[in-house]
Amino acid sequence: MFKKILTGLIDQPLFTSLFVADFALLLFHRPPFLFSLMMVGALVAMSMYMGQKLELFRK
């Protein structure tokens, strides 16, 4: 499962860099509340997209 996640992230370098940058900004920096709320929304949307794209637990 970890190999599938890693391969999926390597296949899309732009998406991965946006995801990591967004996560790092939210983790280590305190942006204004509204901007922070938009960034959390973007992070959730990216996570949901990657979850659907990777299909880790396909039946």
CHARMM internal coordinates of N, CA and C (Angstrom, degrees):
IC EDIT
DIST 1 N 1 CA 1.4428
DIST 1 CA 1 C 1.5311
ANGL 1 N 1 CA 1 C 110.18
DIST 1 C 2 N 1.3206
ANGL 1 CA 1 C 2 N 118.15
DIHE 1 N 1 CA 1 C 2 N -42.23
DIST 2 N 2 CA 1.4613
ANGL 1 C 2 N 2 CA 121.04
DIHE 1 CA 1 C 2 N 2 CA -179.60
DIST 2 CA 2 C 1.5215
ANGL 2 N 2 CA 2 C 110.73
DIHE 1 C 2 N 2 CA 2 C -63.81
DIST 2 C 3 N 1.3372
ANGL 2 CA 2 C 3 N 116.31
DIHE 2 N 2 CA 2 C 3 N -37.72
DIST 3 N 3 CA 1.4645
ANGL 2 C 3 N 3 CA 120.20
DIHE 2 CA 2 C 3 N 3 CA 179.19
DIST 3 CA 3 C 1.5285
ANGL 3 N 3 CA 3 C 110.72
DIHE 2 C 3 N 3 CA 3 C -64.77
DIST 3 C 4 N 1.3245
ANGL 3 CA 3 C 4 N 117.31
DIHE 3 N 3 CA 3 C 4 N -37.27
DIST 4 N 4 CA 1.4538
ANGL 3 C 4 N 4 CA 121.28
DIHE 3 CA 3 C 4 N 4 CA 179.14
DIST 4 CA 4 C 1.5365
ANGL 4 N 4 CA 4 C 110.97
DIHE 3 C 4 N 4 CA 4 C -66.47
DIST 4 C 5 N 1.3195
ANGL 4 CA 4 C 5 N 117.40
DIHE 4 N 4 CA 4 C 5 N -40.07
DIST 5 N 5 CA 1.4709
ANGL 4 C 5 N 5 CA 121.47
DIHE 4 CA 4 C 5 N 5 CA 177.54
DIST 5 CA 5 C 1.5220
ANGL 5 N 5 CA 5 C 109.98
DIHE 4 C 5 N 5 CA 5 C -65.28
DIST 5 C 6 N 1.3137
ANGL 5 CA 5 C 6 N 117.00
DIHE 5 N 5 CA 5 C 6 N -46.78
DIST 6 N 6 CA 1.4546
ANGL 5 C 6 N 6 CA 121.44
DIHE 5 CA 5 C 6 N 6 CA -179.25
DIST 6 CA 6 C 1.5218
ANGL 6 N 6 CA 6 C 111.37
DIHE 5 C 6 N 6 CA 6 C -62.62
DIST 6 C 7 N 1.3139
ANGL 6 CA 6 C 7 N 117.53
DIHE 6 N 6 CA 6 C 7 N -41.97
DIST 7 N 7 CA 1.4638
ANGL 6 C 7 N 7 CA 121.59
DIHE 6 CA 6 C 7 N 7 CA 178.26
DIST 7 CA 7 C 1.5260
ANGL 7 N 7 CA 7 C 110.69
DIHE 6 C 7 N 7 CA 7 C -64.38
DIST 7 C 8 N 1.3245
ANGL 7 CA 7 C 8 N 117.40
DIHE 7 N 7 CA 7 C 8 N -41.17
DIST 8 N 8 CA 1.4522
ANGL 7 C 8 N 8 CA 121.03
DIHE 7 CA 7 C 8 N 8 CA 178.02
DIST 8 CA 8 C 1.5246
ANGL 8 N 8 CA 8 C 112.64
DIHE 7 C 8 N 8 CA 8 C -63.63
DIST 8 C 9 N 1.3292
ANGL 8 CA 8 C 9 N 117.15
DIHE 8 N 8 CA 8 C 9 N -36.93
DIST 9 N 9 CA 1.4593
ANGL 8 C 9 N 9 CA 120.52
DIHE 8 CA 8 C 9 N 9 CA 178.33
DIST 9 CA 9 C 1.5248
ANGL 9 N 9 CA 9 C 111.92
DIHE 8 C 9 N 9 CA 9 C -73.32
DIST 9 C 10 N 1.3151
ANGL 9 CA 9 C 10 N 117.52
DIHE 9 N 9 CA 9 C 10 N -35.43
DIST 10 N 10 CA 1.4613
ANGL 9 C 10 N 10 CA 120.78
DIHE 9 CA 9 C 10 N 10 CA 179.01
DIST 10 CA 10 C 1.5287
ANGL 10 N 10 CA 10 C 111.00
DIHE 9 C 10 N 10 CA 10 C -70.82
DIST 10 C 11 N 1.3228
ANGL 10 CA 10 C 11 N 117.39
DIHE 10 N 10 CA 10 C 11 N -31.93
DIST 11 N 11 CA 1.4643
ANGL 10 C 11 N 11 CA 121.23
DIHE 10 CA 10 C 11 N 11 CA -179.87
DIST 11 CA 11 C 1.5238
ANGL 11 N 11 CA 11 C 112.72
DIHE 10 C 11 N 11 CA 11 C -67.54
DIST 11 C 12 N 1.3218
ANGL 11 CA 11 C 12 N 117.99
DIHE 11 N 11 CA 11 C 12 N -23.06
DIST 12 N 12 CA 1.4584
ANGL 11 C 12 N 12 CA 122.04
DIHE 11 CA 11 C 12 N 12 CA -178.62
DIST 12 CA 12 C 1.5266
ANGL 12 N 12 CA 12 C 110.02
DIHE 11 C 12 N 12 CA 12 C -125.67
DIST 12 C 13 N 1.3395
ANGL 12 CA 12 C 13 N 117.74
DIHE 12 N 12 CA 12 C 13 N 80.20
DIST 13 N 13 CA 1.4713
ANGL 12 C 13 N 13 CA 119.39
DIHE 12 CA 12 C 13 N 13 CA -173.65
DIST 13 CA 13 C 1.5320
ANGL 13 N 13 CA 13 C 113.93
DIHE 12 C 13 N 13 CA 13 C -66.86
DIST 13 C 14 N 1.3219
ANGL 13 CA 13 C 14 N 118.96
DIHE 13 N 13 CA 13 C 14 N -35.54
DIST 14 N 14 CA 1.4592
ANGL 13 C 14 N 14 CA 120.27
DIHE 13 CA 13 C 14 N 14 CA 179.77
DIST 14 CA 14 C 1.5249
ANGL 14 N 14 CA 14 C 110.94
DIHE 13 C 14 N 14 CA 14 C -66.46
DIST 14 C 15 N 1.3129
ANGL 14 CA 14 C 15 N 116.61
DIHE 14 N 14 CA 14 C 15 N -45.31
DIST 15 N 15 CA 1.4554
ANGL 14 C 15 N 15 CA 121.58
DIHE 14 CA 14 C 15 N 15 CA 179.18
DIST 15 CA 15 C 1.5295
ANGL 15 N 15 CA 15 C 110.75
DIHE 14 C 15 N 15 CA 15 C -63.06
DIST 15 C 16 N 1.3261
ANGL 15 CA 15 C 16 N 116.36
DIHE 15 N 15 CA 15 C 16 N -42.20
DIST 16 N 16 CA 1.4605
ANGL 15 C 16 N 16 CA 120.94
DIHE 15 CA 15 C 16 N 16 CA 179.62
DIST 16 CA 16 C 1.5271
ANGL 16 N 16 CA 16 C 111.28
DIHE 15 C 16 N 16 CA 16 C -63.90
DIST 16 C 17 N 1.3280
ANGL 16 CA 16 C 17 N 117.04
DIHE 16 N 16 CA 16 C 17 N -42.64
DIST 17 N 17 CA 1.4657
ANGL 16 C 17 N 17 CA 119.08
DIHE 16 CA 16 C 17 N 17 CA -179.88
DIST 17 CA 17 C 1.5287
ANGL 17 N 17 CA 17 C 110.95
DIHE 16 C 17 N 17 CA 17 C -66.76
DIST 17 C 18 N 1.3324
ANGL 17 CA 17 C 18 N 118.42
DIHE 17 N 17 CA 17 C 18 N -37.67
DIST 18 N 18 CA 1.4645
ANGL 17 C 18 N 18 CA 120.86
DIHE 17 CA 17 C 18 N 18 CA 175.65
DIST 18 CA 18 C 1.5284
ANGL 18 N 18 CA 18 C 111.02
DIHE 17 C 18 N 18 CA 18 C -63.45
DIST 18 C 19 N 1.3148
ANGL 18 CA 18 C 19 N 116.36
DIHE 18 N 18 CA 18 C 19 N -42.56
DIST 19 N 19 CA 1.4563
ANGL 18 C 19 N 19 CA 121.44
DIHE 18 CA 18 C 19 N 19 CA 179.79
DIST 19 CA 19 C 1.5270
ANGL 19 N 19 CA 19 C 111.25
DIHE 18 C 19 N 19 CA 19 C -62.77
DIST 19 C 20 N 1.3223
ANGL 19 CA 19 C 20 N 116.34
DIHE 19 N 19 CA 19 C 20 N -47.79
DIST 20 N 20 CA 1.4708
ANGL 19 C 20 N 20 CA 121.05
DIHE 19 CA 19 C 20 N 20 CA -178.17
DIST 20 CA 20 C 1.5323
ANGL 20 N 20 CA 20 C 110.60
DIHE 19 C 20 N 20 CA 20 C -66.80
DIST 20 C 21 N 1.3296
ANGL 20 CA 20 C 21 N 117.08
DIHE 20 N 20 CA 20 C 21 N -41.92
DIST 21 N 21 CA 1.4653
ANGL 20 C 21 N 21 CA 119.99
DIHE 20 CA 20 C 21 N 21 CA 179.54
DIST 21 CA 21 C 1.5215
ANGL 21 N 21 CA 21 C 110.93
DIHE 20 C 21 N 21 CA 21 C -64.42
DIST 21 C 22 N 1.3235
ANGL 21 CA 21 C 22 N 117.18
DIHE 21 N 21 CA 21 C 22 N -43.15
DIST 22 N 22 CA 1.4683
ANGL 21 C 22 N 22 CA 121.09
DIHE 21 CA 21 C 22 N 22 CA 178.97
DIST 22 CA 22 C 1.5294
ANGL 22 N 22 CA 22 C 110.50
DIHE 21 C 22 N 22 CA 22 C -62.55
DIST 22 C 23 N 1.3163
ANGL 22 CA 22 C 23 N 116.82
DIHE 22 N 22 CA 22 C 23 N -45.01
DIST 23 N 23 CA 1.4617
ANGL 22 C 23 N 23 CA 121.18
DIHE 22 CA 22 C 23 N 23 CA 179.65
DIST 23 CA 23 C 1.5239
ANGL 23 N 23 CA 23 C 111.39
DIHE 22 C 23 N 23 CA 23 C -63.59
DIST 23 C 24 N 1.3310
ANGL 23 CA 23 C 24 N 116.65
DIHE 23 N 23 CA 23 C 24 N -43.58
DIST 24 N 24 CA 1.4695
ANGL 23 C 24 N 24 CA 120.30
DIHE 23 CA 23 C 24 N 24 CA -179.13
DIST 24 CA 24 C 1.5328
ANGL 24 N 24 CA 24 C 111.17
DIHE 23 C 24 N 24 CA 24 C -65.90
DIST 24 C 25 N 1.3399
ANGL 24 CA 24 C 25 N 117.08
DIHE 24 N 24 CA 24 C 25 N -40.88
DIST 25 N 25 CA 1.4631
ANGL 24 C 25 N 25 CA 119.17
DIHE 24 CA 24 C 25 N 25 CA 178.05
DIST 25 CA 25 C 1.5179
ANGL 25 N 25 CA 25 C 111.67
DIHE 24 C 25 N 25 CA 25 C -62.40
DIST 25 C 26 N 1.3089
ANGL 25 CA 25 C 26 N 116.73
DIHE 25 N 25 CA 25 C 26 N -41.82
DIST 26 N 26 CA 1.4595
ANGL 25 C 26 N 26 CA 119.24
DIHE 25 CA 25 C 26 N 26 CA 179.71
DIST 26 CA 26 C 1.5299
ANGL 26 N 26 CA 26 C 112.04
DIHE 25 C 26 N 26 CA 26 C -70.51
DIST 26 C 27 N 1.3248
ANGL 26 CA 26 C 27 N 116.59
DIHE 26 N 26 CA 26 C 27 N -30.72
DIST 27 N 27 CA 1.4532
ANGL 26 C 27 N 27 CA 120.35
DIHE 26 CA 26 C 27 N 27 CA -177.30
DIST 27 CA 27 C 1.5326
ANGL 27 N 27 CA 27 C 112.76
DIHE 26 C 27 N 27 CA 27 C -79.30
DIST 27 C 28 N 1.3378
ANGL 27 CA 27 C 28 N 116.85
DIHE 27 N 27 CA 27 C 28 N -41.72
DIST 28 N 28 CA 1.4571
ANGL 27 C 28 N 28 CA 120.12
DIHE 27 CA 27 C 28 N 28 CA -171.97
DIST 28 CA 28 C 1.5230
ANGL 28 N 28 CA 28 C 114.93
DIHE 27 C 28 N 28 CA 28 C -106.91
DIST 28 C 29 N 1.3153
ANGL 28 CA 28 C 29 N 117.72
DIHE 28 N 28 CA 28 C 29 N -6.19
DIST 29 N 29 CA 1.4609
ANGL 28 C 29 N 29 CA 120.59
DIHE 28 CA 28 C 29 N 29 CA -176.97
DIST 29 CA 29 C 1.5189
ANGL 29 N 29 CA 29 C 108.60
DIHE 28 C 29 N 29 CA 29 C -132.31
DIST 29 C 30 N 1.2944
ANGL 29 CA 29 C 30 N 117.65
DIHE 29 N 29 CA 29 C 30 N 147.14
DIST 30 N 30 CA 1.4640
ANGL 29 C 30 N 30 CA 121.91
DIHE 29 CA 29 C 30 N 30 CA 179.37
DIST 30 CA 30 C 1.5265
ANGL 30 N 30 CA 30 C 109.52
DIHE 29 C 30 N 30 CA 30 C -105.24
DIST 30 C 31 N 1.3455
ANGL 30 CA 30 C 31 N 118.86
DIHE 30 N 30 CA 30 C 31 N 86.55
DIST 31 N 31 CA 1.4662
ANGL 30 C 31 N 31 CA 119.46
DIHE 30 CA 30 C 31 N 31 CA 177.28
DIST 31 CA 31 C 1.5261
ANGL 31 N 31 CA 31 C 110.39
DIHE 30 C 31 N 31 CA 31 C -72.60
DIST 31 C 32 N 1.3357
ANGL 31 CA 31 C 32 N 117.75
DIHE 31 N 31 CA 31 C 32 N 167.43
DIST 32 N 32 CA 1.4700
ANGL 31 C 32 N 32 CA 120.24
DIHE 31 CA 31 C 32 N 32 CA 176.50
DIST 32 CA 32 C 1.5324
ANGL 32 N 32 CA 32 C 110.99
DIHE 31 C 32 N 32 CA 32 C -57.31
DIST 32 C 33 N 1.3217
ANGL 32 CA 32 C 33 N 115.64
DIHE 32 N 32 CA 32 C 33 N 156.23
DIST 33 N 33 CA 1.4608
ANGL 32 C 33 N 33 CA 121.01
DIHE 32 CA 32 C 33 N 33 CA -170.71
DIST 33 CA 33 C 1.5255
ANGL 33 N 33 CA 33 C 113.24
DIHE 32 C 33 N 33 CA 33 C -57.71
DIST 33 C 34 N 1.3222
ANGL 33 CA 33 C 34 N 118.56
DIHE 33 N 33 CA 33 C 34 N -49.29
DIST 34 N 34 CA 1.4681
ANGL 33 C 34 N 34 CA 120.32
DIHE 33 CA 33 C 34 N 34 CA -177.04
DIST 34 CA 34 C 1.5311
ANGL 34 N 34 CA 34 C 111.55
DIHE 33 C 34 N 34 CA 34 C -65.22
DIST 34 C 35 N 1.3179
ANGL 34 CA 34 C 35 N 116.69
DIHE 34 N 34 CA 34 C 35 N -40.94
DIST 35 N 35 CA 1.4575
ANGL 34 C 35 N 35 CA 120.24
DIHE 34 CA 34 C 35 N 35 CA 177.17
DIST 35 CA 35 C 1.5271
ANGL 35 N 35 CA 35 C 110.37
DIHE 34 C 35 N 35 CA 35 C -65.52
DIST 35 C 36 N 1.3093
ANGL 35 CA 35 C 36 N 116.38
DIHE 35 N 35 CA 35 C 36 N -39.54
DIST 36 N 36 CA 1.4555
ANGL 35 C 36 N 36 CA 121.18
DIHE 35 CA 35 C 36 N 36 CA 177.48
DIST 36 CA 36 C 1.5285
ANGL 36 N 36 CA 36 C 110.94
DIHE 35 C 36 N 36 CA 36 C -63.20
DIST 36 C 37 N 1.3097
ANGL 36 CA 36 C 37 N 116.84
DIHE 36 N 36 CA 36 C 37 N -40.11
DIST 37 N 37 CA 1.4593
ANGL 36 C 37 N 37 CA 121.59
DIHE 36 CA 36 C 37 N 37 CA 178.01
DIST 37 CA 37 C 1.5267
ANGL 37 N 37 CA 37 C 111.23
DIHE 36 C 37 N 37 CA 37 C -63.99
DIST 37 C 38 N 1.3272
ANGL 37 CA 37 C 38 N 116.82
DIHE 37 N 37 CA 37 C 38 N -40.81
DIST 38 N 38 CA 1.4693
ANGL 37 C 38 N 38 CA 120.18
DIHE 37 CA 37 C 38 N 38 CA 176.94
DIST 38 CA 38 C 1.5246
ANGL 38 N 38 CA 38 C 110.87
DIHE 37 C 38 N 38 CA 38 C -65.65
DIST 38 C 39 N 1.3193
ANGL 38 CA 38 C 39 N 117.04
DIHE 38 N 38 CA 38 C 39 N -38.88
DIST 39 N 39 CA 1.4603
ANGL 38 C 39 N 39 CA 120.62
DIHE 38 CA 38 C 39 N 39 CA -179.75
DIST 39 CA 39 C 1.5275
ANGL 39 N 39 CA 39 C 111.17
DIHE 38 C 39 N 39 CA 39 C -67.78
DIST 39 C 40 N 1.3178
ANGL 39 CA 39 C 40 N 117.78
DIHE 39 N 39 CA 39 C 40 N -39.23
DIST 40 N 40 CA 1.4657
ANGL 39 C 40 N 40 CA 120.89
DIHE 39 CA 39 C 40 N 40 CA 177.05
DIST 40 CA 40 C 1.5215
ANGL 40 N 40 CA 40 C 109.66
DIHE 39 C 40 N 40 CA 40 C -64.18
DIST 40 C 41 N 1.3363
ANGL 40 CA 40 C 41 N 117.14
DIHE 40 N 40 CA 40 C 41 N -40.52
DIST 41 N 41 CA 1.4589
ANGL 40 C 41 N 41 CA 120.67
DIHE 40 CA 40 C 41 N 41 CA 176.10
DIST 41 CA 41 C 1.5221
ANGL 41 N 41 CA 41 C 111.97
DIHE 40 C 41 N 41 CA 41 C -60.92
DIST 41 C 42 N 1.3180
ANGL 41 CA 41 C 42 N 116.66
DIHE 41 N 41 CA 41 C 42 N -42.45
DIST 42 N 42 CA 1.4618
ANGL 41 C 42 N 42 CA 120.76
DIHE 41 CA 41 C 42 N 42 CA 177.66
DIST 42 CA 42 C 1.5311
ANGL 42 N 42 CA 42 C 110.84
DIHE 41 C 42 N 42 CA 42 C -64.88
DIST 42 C 43 N 1.3239
ANGL 42 CA 42 C 43 N 116.54
DIHE 42 N 42 CA 42 C 43 N -39.52
DIST 43 N 43 CA 1.4617
ANGL 42 C 43 N 43 CA 120.33
DIHE 42 CA 42 C 43 N 43 CA 178.97
DIST 43 CA 43 C 1.5263
ANGL 43 N 43 CA 43 C 111.23
DIHE 42 C 43 N 43 CA 43 C -64.61
DIST 43 C 44 N 1.3274
ANGL 43 CA 43 C 44 N 116.92
DIHE 43 N 43 CA 43 C 44 N -40.89
DIST 44 N 44 CA 1.4669
ANGL 43 C 44 N 44 CA 120.82
DIHE 43 CA 43 C 44 N 44 CA 177.46
DIST 44 CA 44 C 1.5238
ANGL 44 N 44 CA 44 C 110.43
DIHE 43 C 44 N 44 CA 44 C -65.39
DIST 44 C 45 N 1.3293
ANGL 44 CA 44 C 45 N 116.93
DIHE 44 N 44 CA 44 C 45 N -42.51
DIST 45 N 45 CA 1.4637
ANGL 44 C 45 N 45 CA 120.40
DIHE 44 CA 44 C 45 N 45 CA 179.23
DIST 45 CA 45 C 1.5294
ANGL 45 N 45 CA 45 C 111.28
DIHE 44 C 45 N 45 CA 45 C -63.39
DIST 45 C 46 N 1.3304
ANGL 45 CA 45 C 46 N 117.28
DIHE 45 N 45 CA 45 C 46 N -42.52
DIST 46 N 46 CA 1.4616
ANGL 45 C 46 N 46 CA 120.02
DIHE 45 CA 45 C 46 N 46 CA 178.20
DIST 46 CA 46 C 1.5249
ANGL 46 N 46 CA 46 C 111.39
DIHE 45 C 46 N 46 CA 46 C -65.07
DIST 46 C 47 N 1.3223
ANGL 46 CA 46 C 47 N 116.85
DIHE 46 N 46 CA 46 C 47 N -38.77
DIST 47 N 47 CA 1.4646
ANGL 46 C 47 N 47 CA 120.20
DIHE 46 CA 46 C 47 N 47 CA 178.84
DIST 47 CA 47 C 1.5270
ANGL 47 N 47 CA 47 C 111.12
DIHE 46 C 47 N 47 CA 47 C -65.61
DIST 47 C 48 N 1.3302
ANGL 47 CA 47 C 48 N 116.38
DIHE 47 N 47 CA 47 C 48 N -40.97
DIST 48 N 48 CA 1.4589
ANGL 47 C 48 N 48 CA 119.71
DIHE 47 CA 47 C 48 N 48 CA 178.63
DIST 48 CA 48 C 1.5283
ANGL 48 N 48 CA 48 C 110.97
DIHE 47 C 48 N 48 CA 48 C -66.27
DIST 48 C 49 N 1.3224
ANGL 48 CA 48 C 49 N 116.87
DIHE 48 N 48 CA 48 C 49 N -39.32
DIST 49 N 49 CA 1.4677
ANGL 48 C 49 N 49 CA 120.99
DIHE 48 CA 48 C 49 N 49 CA 177.90
DIST 49 CA 49 C 1.5264
ANGL 49 N 49 CA 49 C 110.74
DIHE 48 C 49 N 49 CA 49 C -62.74
DIST 49 C 50 N 1.3285
ANGL 49 CA 49 C 50 N 116.47
DIHE 49 N 49 CA 49 C 50 N -46.53
DIST 50 N 50 CA 1.4675
ANGL 49 C 50 N 50 CA 119.29
DIHE 49 CA 49 C 50 N 50 CA 179.98
DIST 50 CA 50 C 1.5222
ANGL 50 N 50 CA 50 C 110.92
DIHE 49 C 50 N 50 CA 50 C -66.32
DIST 50 C 51 N 1.3102
ANGL 50 CA 50 C 51 N 118.01
DIHE 50 N 50 CA 50 C 51 N -35.38
DIST 51 N 51 CA 1.4598
ANGL 50 C 51 N 51 CA 120.51
DIHE 50 CA 50 C 51 N 51 CA 177.10
DIST 51 CA 51 C 1.5103
ANGL 51 N 51 CA 51 C 111.96
DIHE 50 C 51 N 51 CA 51 C -62.65
DIST 51 C 52 N 1.3271
ANGL 51 CA 51 C 52 N 116.77
DIHE 51 N 51 CA 51 C 52 N -40.86
DIST 52 N 52 CA 1.4606
ANGL 51 C 52 N 52 CA 120.09
DIHE 51 CA 51 C 52 N 52 CA 178.27
DIST 52 CA 52 C 1.5215
ANGL 52 N 52 CA 52 C 111.02
DIHE 51 C 52 N 52 CA 52 C -72.03
DIST 52 C 53 N 1.3203
ANGL 52 CA 52 C 53 N 117.22
DIHE 52 N 52 CA 52 C 53 N -37.72
DIST 53 N 53 CA 1.4646
ANGL 52 C 53 N 53 CA 120.98
DIHE 52 CA 52 C 53 N 53 CA -177.17
DIST 53 CA 53 C 1.5287
ANGL 53 N 53 CA 53 C 112.05
DIHE 52 C 53 N 53 CA 53 C -69.98
DIST 53 C 54 N 1.3308
ANGL 53 CA 53 C 54 N 116.85
DIHE 53 N 53 CA 53 C 54 N -39.48
DIST 54 N 54 CA 1.4656
ANGL 53 C 54 N 54 CA 119.27
DIHE 53 CA 53 C 54 N 54 CA -176.50
DIST 54 CA 54 C 1.5250
ANGL 54 N 54 CA 54 C 113.16
DIHE 53 C 54 N 54 CA 54 C -79.54
DIST 54 C 55 N 1.3072
ANGL 54 CA 54 C 55 N 118.00
DIHE 54 N 54 CA 54 C 55 N -29.46
DIST 55 N 55 CA 1.4743
ANGL 54 C 55 N 55 CA 122.74
DIHE 54 CA 54 C 55 N 55 CA -179.20
DIST 55 CA 55 C 1.5313
ANGL 55 N 55 CA 55 C 110.92
DIHE 54 C 55 N 55 CA 55 C 46.15
DIST 55 C 56 N 1.3274
ANGL 55 CA 55 C 56 N 115.98
DIHE 55 N 55 CA 55 C 56 N 61.52
DIST 56 N 56 CA 1.4527
ANGL 55 C 56 N 56 CA 120.23
DIHE 55 CA 55 C 56 N 56 CA -174.51
DIST 56 CA 56 C 1.5246
ANGL 56 N 56 CA 56 C 113.21
DIHE 55 C 56 N 56 CA 56 C -62.38
DIST 56 C 57 N 1.3098
ANGL 56 CA 56 C 57 N 116.12
DIHE 56 N 56 CA 56 C 57 N -38.85
DIST 57 N 57 CA 1.4644
ANGL 56 C 57 N 57 CA 119.53
DIHE 56 CA 56 C 57 N 57 CA -175.57
DIST 57 CA 57 C 1.5182
ANGL 57 N 57 CA 57 C 109.94
DIHE 56 C 57 N 57 CA 57 C -111.30
DIST 57 C 58 N 1.3205
ANGL 57 CA 57 C 58 N 115.77
DIHE 57 N 57 CA 57 C 58 N 53.86
DIST 58 N 58 CA 1.4697
ANGL 57 C 58 N 58 CA 119.98
DIHE 57 CA 57 C 58 N 58 CA 179.98
DIST 58 CA 58 C 1.5166
ANGL 58 N 58 CA 58 C 109.26
DIHE 57 C 58 N 58 CA 58 C -68.03
DIST 58 C 59 N 1.3277
ANGL 58 CA 58 C 59 N 115.50
DIHE 58 N 58 CA 58 C 59 N 136.35
DIST 59 N 59 CA 1.4750
ANGL 58 C 59 N 59 CA 120.37
DIHE 58 CA 58 C 59 N 59 CA -178.81
DIST 59 CA 59 C 1.4982
ANGL 59 N 59 CA 59 C 111.27
DIHE 58 C 59 N 59 CA 59 C -88.83
END
COOR INIT
IC SEED 1 N 1 CA 1 C
IC BUILD
